[in-house]
Amino acid sequence: MAGYKNFETEKYLLETLERITKNRFEYKVLYVNISKLKPKNRHPKFVRIITRLFDDLVSIANSTLFVLANGDFAILGKNITDKVVGDAIEKLRRGLITDPIWSSKSSSEFTRVYQ
């Protein structure tokens, strides 16, 4: 049943992206590649904790959080500022400091902002 829920989430994200294409310059998407973390840091319960680190960003930016089937998540909103994103990513980095993602070249690919 969980797979069905993720499918619906991904479908809703795609529909939302299609709907906003007319005004896409007003929106930003923060994408977090949870699937690049070590397996112990990708446990579904841990992913829920990680997404809570972004609660401030979601509420401040009046955004929507989409958790995908692989654990990655996207936050879509109009008022996503670089400062709010930076603060959320710093919280994430502090919580996952032991994961090799932060010491590798791929850490810049761990989170991305699309405009």
C-alpha positions in Angstrom: 0.0 0.0 0.0 2.9 2.4 0.7 4.1 2.1 -2.9 0.6 3.2 -4.1 0.8 6.3 -1.9 4.2 7.2 -3.3 2.9 6.7 -6.8 0.1 9.1 -6.1 2.6 11.6 -4.6 4.8 11.5 -7.7 1.8 11.8 -10.0 0.6 14.9 -8.0 4.0 16.4 -8.2 4.1 16.0 -12.0 0.6 17.4 -12.3 1.5 20.4 -10.2 4.7 21.1 -12.2 2.6 20.9 -15.4 0.1 23.3 -14.0 2.6 26.0 -13.0 4.6 26.0 -16.2 2.9 29.2 -17.3 4.3 31.0 -14.2 7.3 28.9 -13.5 9.6 31.8 -12.9 7.7 32.5 -9.7 8.4 29.1 -8.3 11.5 27.3 -7.0 11.9 23.6 -6.2 14.4 22.3 -3.6 15.2 18.7 -4.4 17.0 16.6 -1.8 18.5 13.3 -2.9 18.0 11.1 0.2 18.6 8.1 -2.1 22.3 9.1 -2.2 22.8 8.6 1.6 24.1 5.4 3.2 21.3 2.8 3.6 21.1 3.3 7.4 20.3 7.0 6.8 17.6 6.1 4.3 15.3 4.2 6.6 11.7 5.4 6.2 11.4 6.6 9.8 14.7 8.5 9.4 13.4 10.1 6.2 10.4 11.4 8.1 12.7 12.9 10.7 14.8 14.5 7.9 11.7 16.0 6.2 10.8 17.6 9.5 14.0 19.6 9.3 12.4 21.4 6.4 9.2 22.3 8.2 10.3 25.9 8.6 11.0 26.2 4.9 7.6 24.7 4.0 5.7 27.0 6.3 7.7 30.2 5.6 7.6 29.7 1.8 4.0 28.4 1.8 5.3 25.4 -0.1 4.4 21.8 -0.6 6.6 18.8 0.3 6.5 15.8 -1.9 8.2 12.6 -0.6 9.0 10.2 -3.5 9.1 6.4 -3.7 12.9 6.3 -3.3 12.9 8.6 -0.3 14.0 11.7 -2.2 11.8 14.7 -1.6 11.0 17.9 -3.4 9.7 21.2 -1.9 7.8 23.4 -4.3 6.9 26.9 -3.5 6.9 30.6 -4.6 8.7 32.2 -1.6 11.7 29.9 -1.3 14.7 32.1 -0.5 18.3 31.2 -0.6 18.7 31.9 3.1 15.8 29.7 4.2 17.2 26.9 1.9 20.7 27.4 3.3 19.4 27.2 6.9 17.5 24.0 6.2 20.4 22.4 4.5 22.7 23.3 7.3 20.4 21.6 9.8 20.4 18.5 7.5 24.2 18.6 7.3 24.6 18.7 11.1 22.2 15.8 11.5 24.0 13.7 8.9 27.6 14.8 9.4 28.8 11.2 9.6 27.4 10.3 6.2 30.1 10.2 3.5 27.9 12.4 1.3 29.2 15.5 3.0 32.9 14.7 2.5 32.6 13.7 -1.2 32.3 15.7 -4.3 28.7 14.6 -4.7 27.6 16.7 -1.7 26.8 19.5 -4.1 24.5 17.2 -5.9 22.8 16.1 -2.7 20.6 19.2 -2.7 19.6 21.2 -5.7 17.4 24.3 -6.2 15.6 24.5 -9.5 14.0 27.8 -10.7 
